[in-house]
């Protein structure tokens, strides 16, 4: 009897997975077609660059329930279409399009239905929009884009893992290796449900904001957030995995606070591994983006605090703007938590987590 129950559960899980895949494919198909439609209008000089901003404003004003169609979001959809429309792995699809009256330019599109293109059965629809953003914003040539699309599908990469592999130049190493498979390690677990947790899918379906994912990094961040808030009333929590948009790419700050006494934003980055100089470079990049796009005119330059923990050591480093005067630097240092205190808390959090995992 239990075997029958197990089979029913498998049927349920398979249907859930199919539903998630279908929603994701529909979303990718939508963004492709919006990008194709706008790109065509621009190419034919029927629309100017300002029209995209007007479209974004129109959607926001008249259809606020439709999320993800800001000016930047619309440009990403155009970039998505243009990135893959001439790629070899969608060449057969594009040949079909080129046979249409729309592509031959015999007829100008007068409605959305006349330019709609179905890519739901292609490789493009098998990874999430966030995966695509990482790939087409960071990879330059078609072969590299196709490589990471196929790897994401084959190895079930999360977005974090995908970005890590791109940063580690997996494509270049695989192309120059005598045995490409030797540099590709299959270690990721299936994460089809993570696609459904993608914020873009939630926006697409007009669902409430997603809650805690229960991941290791998430738990560590929550513990550190609680500790920072316990240090005093000056820290005001703004958000976790706070999204910054720079160009066509999204970046996420682990924890973002506002310090009332210093009147500035404070960004915390937590790294579960050995300290690397590039961590500071990444944090400085975040601070520049915060000061440019988030900081208000009356506020002071943002501060970054890097927390690194490997097996044997805890490293805490502060990142301050070079424009600060010595007086302001001294003020910052007196009102910020001491490094030793943060190092000890970092040690305690990781030790507690390791003990739980070993139980």
HUGI-V248776 format. One line per field, one symbol per residue. phi: phi as a letter, one per 20 degrees, with the letter a starting at -180 (. if undefined). psi: psi as a letter, one per 40 degrees, with the letter a starting at -180 (. if undefined). burial: I if it has 24 or more other ideal C-beta (glycine too) atoms within 12 Angstrom, else O. Layout:
phi->???
psi->???
burial->???
//
This chain:
phi->.fffffffffffffffffffffffffffffffffffffgffffemfddgffffffffffffecffeendfgffffffffgfffdfdfffcffffffffefggffmfcefdbffedfcedfeeggeecfffffgfffeddedgffffgfffffffelfffffgfffffelgfffffeefcgffeddeceegcgffffeggffffgelefffdgemfggfffffffgffffffrefedfdadlfeddcmddeccegccccdffelbecddddderffcgffffffffffffffeddgegeeegfddcedccdfdbcccceccfffffgfffffgffdeffggfffffffffffffffffef
psi->dddddddddddddddddddddddddddddddddddddddddddefdiiddddddddddddddgeehiefidddddddddddddedeideedddddddeeidddefdhhheiddeehhheeeiddeeiidddddddeeehdidddddddddddddefhidddddddddefddddddeidgdddehhheiihfdddddehddddddefiiiiaheeiddddddddddddddediedhhhdiifhhhhhbeihihhdhhihhddefiihhhhhhgaihideddddddddddddddedhideiiiiiihhhhhadeihhhiihiheeiidddddddddeiiiddddddddddddddddddde.
burial->OOOOOOOOOOOOOOOOOOOIIOIIIOIIIIIIIIIIIIIIIOOOOOOOOOOIOOIIOOOOOOOOOOOIIOIIIIIIIIIIIIIIIOIOIIOOIIOOIOOOOIIOOOOOIOOOOOIOIOIIOIIIIIIIIIIIIIIIIIIOOOOIIIIIIIIIIOIIIIIIIIIOIIOOOIIOOIOOOOOOOOOIOOOOOOIIIIIIIIIIIIIIIOOOOOOOOOOOIIOIIIIIIOIIOOIOOOIOIIOIIIIIOOOIIIIIIIIIIIIOOIOIIIIIIIIIOOIOOOIIOIIIIIIIIIIOOIIOOOOIIIIIIIIIIOOOOIIIIIIIIOOOOOOOOOOIOOIIIOOOOIIOIIIOIIOOIOOOOOO
//
